[in-house]
Amino acid sequence: METKVTNVGIARAQYEHAIAVLIGKAASNLSIPVKPMTMAPPPIPVGVPS
């Protein structure tokens, strides 16, 4: 379980850095607050190819 938490933290940091680059800000100055998902993802229709 600890490994999964660590991997999620690393992935989140990488995504924050990527977003910072895309919007032209320093990665050290950008912090996106953590928020839980409040709604379920939309259903995927059966006929959609994977």
C-alpha positions as CSV (number, residue, x, y, z in Angstrom):
1,M,0.0,0.0,0.0
2,E,2.8,2.4,0.8
3,T,4.3,1.8,-2.6
4,K,1.1,2.8,-4.3
5,V,0.8,6.0,-2.2
6,T,4.4,6.9,-3.1
7,N,3.8,6.3,-6.8
8,V,0.7,8.4,-6.8
9,G,2.6,11.2,-5.1
10,I,5.4,11.0,-7.6
11,A,2.9,11.0,-10.5
12,R,1.1,14.0,-9.0
13,A,4.3,16.0,-8.7
14,Q,5.2,15.2,-12.3
15,Y,1.8,16.4,-13.5
16,E,2.1,19.6,-11.5
17,H,5.5,20.3,-13.0
18,A,4.1,19.6,-16.5
19,I,1.2,22.0,-15.9
20,A,3.6,24.6,-14.6
21,V,5.7,24.3,-17.8
22,L,2.6,24.6,-20.0
23,I,1.3,27.8,-18.3
24,G,4.8,29.3,-18.1
25,K,5.3,29.3,-14.3
26,A,8.1,28.0,-12.2
27,A,7.3,24.5,-10.9
28,S,8.4,25.4,-7.4
29,N,5.8,28.2,-7.3
30,L,2.8,26.1,-8.5
31,S,0.8,24.0,-6.1
32,I,-2.5,22.5,-7.0
33,P,-4.7,21.7,-3.9
34,V,-5.7,18.1,-3.4
35,K,-9.4,17.6,-3.6
36,P,-11.4,14.3,-3.5
37,M,-13.5,13.3,-6.4
38,T,-17.1,14.4,-5.6
39,M,-18.8,12.6,-8.5
40,A,-18.4,9.4,-10.4
41,P,-16.8,9.4,-13.8
42,P,-19.3,9.3,-16.7
43,P,-20.4,5.8,-17.9
44,I,-18.7,4.5,-21.1
45,P,-21.1,3.2,-23.7
46,V,-20.8,-0.5,-24.6
47,G,-20.1,0.1,-28.3
48,V,-17.1,2.3,-27.8
49,P,-13.9,0.6,-29.0
50,S,-11.1,0.4,-26.4
